[in-house]
Amino acid sequence: MDDEVVNRQMLKQKADTLSEIEAAEVLEYIGIMESVREEPNDPLEETIAKLLCEAMVAPVGFRLNQFRRHSTRN
């Protein structure tokens, strides 16, 4: 029980430091988590959640590839 309180306090502290855009992204992520939790056996929702997660990760990899290409040119 104490761990839950500590986690919630840490979450609140971190949430207080987010910009409005970051807070909106976190709320969107929470919405995705809630929708997946409601019907975990729905393959369509699982597929959508997986695609959303992959889409959120892909831009980071894309930027990393751009950095690699830029560093090899110099």
BALOBA-1460 file (C-alpha; in Angstrom, 3 decimals):
// residues 74
<rec num="1" residu="m" x="0.000" y="0.000" z="0.000"/>
<rec num="2" residu="d" x="2.834" y="2.404" z="0.817"/>
<rec num="3" residu="d" x="4.366" y="1.847" z="-2.618"/>
<rec num="4" residu="e" x="1.079" y="2.876" z="-4.235"/>
<rec num="5" residu="v" x="1.046" y="6.133" z="-2.285"/>
<rec num="6" residu="v" x="4.673" y="6.856" z="-3.173"/>
<rec num="7" residu="n" x="4.036" y="6.092" z="-6.861"/>
<rec num="8" residu="r" x="0.984" y="8.356" z="-6.926"/>
<rec num="9" residu="q" x="2.907" y="11.152" z="-5.218"/>
<rec num="10" residu="m" x="5.765" y="10.814" z="-7.707"/>
<rec num="11" residu="l" x="3.275" y="10.809" z="-10.574"/>
<rec num="12" residu="k" x="1.648" y="13.989" z="-9.275"/>
<rec num="13" residu="q" x="5.006" y="15.727" z="-8.865"/>
<rec num="14" residu="k" x="6.066" y="14.802" z="-12.392"/>
<rec num="15" residu="a" x="2.682" y="15.780" z="-13.830"/>
<rec num="16" residu="d" x="3.003" y="19.228" z="-12.240"/>
<rec num="17" residu="t" x="6.211" y="19.848" z="-14.220"/>
<rec num="18" residu="l" x="4.791" y="18.921" z="-17.652"/>
<rec num="19" residu="s" x="3.938" y="21.454" z="-20.319"/>
<rec num="20" residu="e" x="0.349" y="21.548" z="-21.570"/>
<rec num="21" residu="i" x="1.315" y="19.595" z="-24.690"/>
<rec num="22" residu="e" x="3.116" y="16.935" z="-22.632"/>
<rec num="23" residu="a" x="0.147" y="16.700" z="-20.252"/>
<rec num="24" residu="a" x="-2.189" y="16.180" z="-23.223"/>
<rec num="25" residu="e" x="0.063" y="13.396" z="-24.524"/>
<rec num="26" residu="v" x="0.077" y="11.698" z="-21.116"/>
<rec num="27" residu="l" x="-3.715" y="11.929" z="-20.936"/>
<rec num="28" residu="e" x="-3.957" y="10.416" z="-24.423"/>
<rec num="29" residu="y" x="-1.684" y="7.573" z="-23.319"/>
<rec num="30" residu="i" x="-3.818" y="7.011" z="-20.207"/>
<rec num="31" residu="g" x="-6.908" y="6.891" z="-22.419"/>
<rec num="32" residu="i" x="-5.260" y="4.222" z="-24.553"/>
<rec num="33" residu="m" x="-4.358" y="2.223" z="-21.436"/>
<rec num="34" residu="e" x="-7.930" y="2.461" z="-20.156"/>
<rec num="35" residu="s" x="-9.442" y="1.350" z="-23.457"/>
<rec num="36" residu="v" x="-7.123" y="-1.652" z="-23.625"/>
<rec num="37" residu="r" x="-7.893" y="-2.574" z="-20.031"/>
<rec num="38" residu="e" x="-11.665" y="-2.474" z="-20.623"/>
<rec num="39" residu="e" x="-11.664" y="-5.264" z="-23.220"/>
<rec num="40" residu="p" x="-8.329" y="-7.084" z="-23.182"/>
<rec num="41" residu="n" x="-9.620" y="-9.903" z="-25.405"/>
<rec num="42" residu="d" x="-10.655" y="-7.693" z="-28.318"/>
<rec num="43" residu="p" x="-8.077" y="-8.330" z="-31.069"/>
<rec num="44" residu="l" x="-8.952" y="-5.095" z="-32.890"/>
<rec num="45" residu="e" x="-8.209" y="-2.968" z="-29.820"/>
<rec num="46" residu="e" x="-5.006" y="-4.905" z="-29.159"/>
<rec num="47" residu="t" x="-3.915" y="-4.283" z="-32.745"/>
<rec num="48" residu="i" x="-4.754" y="-0.582" z="-32.519"/>
<rec num="49" residu="a" x="-2.882" y="-0.238" z="-29.226"/>
<rec num="50" residu="k" x="0.134" y="-2.013" z="-30.709"/>
<rec num="51" residu="l" x="0.105" y="0.233" z="-33.769"/>
<rec num="52" residu="l" x="-0.174" y="3.349" z="-31.602"/>
<rec num="53" residu="c" x="2.768" y="2.233" z="-29.498"/>
<rec num="54" residu="e" x="4.844" y="1.518" z="-32.582"/>
<rec num="55" residu="a" x="3.917" y="4.906" z="-34.045"/>
<rec num="56" residu="m" x="5.007" y="6.639" z="-30.847"/>
<rec num="57" residu="v" x="8.389" y="4.866" z="-30.925"/>
<rec num="58" residu="a" x="9.063" y="5.147" z="-34.667"/>
<rec num="59" residu="p" x="9.809" y="8.888" z="-34.783"/>
<rec num="60" residu="v" x="12.631" y="8.445" z="-32.274"/>
<rec num="61" residu="g" x="14.253" y="5.800" z="-34.435"/>
<rec num="62" residu="f" x="13.754" y="7.938" z="-37.506"/>
<rec num="63" residu="r" x="15.532" y="10.888" z="-35.876"/>
<rec num="64" residu="l" x="18.326" y="8.575" z="-34.771"/>
<rec num="65" residu="n" x="18.803" y="7.435" z="-38.368"/>
<rec num="66" residu="q" x="18.918" y="11.057" z="-39.506"/>
<rec num="67" residu="f" x="21.602" y="11.745" z="-36.898"/>
<rec num="68" residu="r" x="23.627" y="8.748" z="-38.066"/>
<rec num="69" residu="r" x="23.414" y="9.880" z="-41.685"/>
<rec num="70" residu="h" x="24.418" y="13.415" z="-40.752"/>
<rec num="71" residu="s" x="27.396" y="12.258" z="-38.670"/>
<rec num="72" residu="t" x="28.731" y="10.013" z="-41.427"/>
<rec num="73" residu="r" x="28.708" y="12.897" z="-43.919"/>
<rec num="74" residu="n" x="31.003" y="15.055" z="-41.783"/>
